[in-house]
Amino acid sequence: MRGDDAFKVEGRVMEVLPNGIYRAELKNGHRLTAFVAGKAKKNFAGLKTGDRVKLQLTPYDLSVGRILTEKEFEK
């Protein structure tokens, strides 16, 4: 999901799924599958239902998003 096309939004974890996958909901009500990539997986081991997260989406597939760390979100 790298590139200039990707955009960042805020959402809330609605459900914790197996293997580090989460179901998230955006403020507009859109639900999507979210995941944590790379080394950041260690920091997100404790995500639970109701936690606020920052997501990176690509306009090509709005059903999947990558959960970002604070540093990644600021870039």
N, C-alpha and C positions, 0 to 999 in steps of 0.2 A: 504494500500500500504506500510505497514511497512516491514522491513526486509532487508536482505543483497542483495536481487536481484534487488531492486529498484535503479535507477540511476537518476542523475540530469542533466537537460539541460536548455538552454535559448531559449526563444521564444518571439513572439510578439502577442498581442491581435488583432485579425482581426475583431471580431464581439462581441457585448455584447448581450447576450440572457437573457430571464427572469429568475428570481429566483437565481441569483448569479452564473449563468453559462456563460462561455465565450468560443468562438471559437478562438483557438490559432494556430499559424503556427511556426514551427521550422525553423532553418536556412537552413535545407536541403529541405524545401518545404512541409514537412509532416504536414497536418492539423489534429487537434484533439480537443476534447471537454475538457475544463479545469474547475475546480471548486476550491473554497477555503474552507477548512475544519476547524471546531472548532472555537475558539475564534478569529482567524485571520480574520474572515469575517468582523469585524468592521473596520479593517485597509484597506481593499480593496474595500470599498464602492465606491470609486471614480475612479476605473479603467475604462479606455475608449479605444476606438480603437486607435491602434498605440503604446500603452504603452508596454515597454519591461518587461517581467516577467520571473521568474525562476520556472521551473516545475520539478516535480518528477514523473517519469514514471516507470511502472513495465513491464518486458519483456513479461508478460502473456497477456497484453491487451494494445497495443500501441495507441488505439483510445481515451483513457482517461488519463488525467494528473491532478495532484494536484498542485495548485499554492502555492509556498513556500514564507515565509518571509525571510529577509536577515539572521536572526539567524539560521533558519532551513537549508538554503542553505549552510552555512559555516560548518555545522556538517559533 
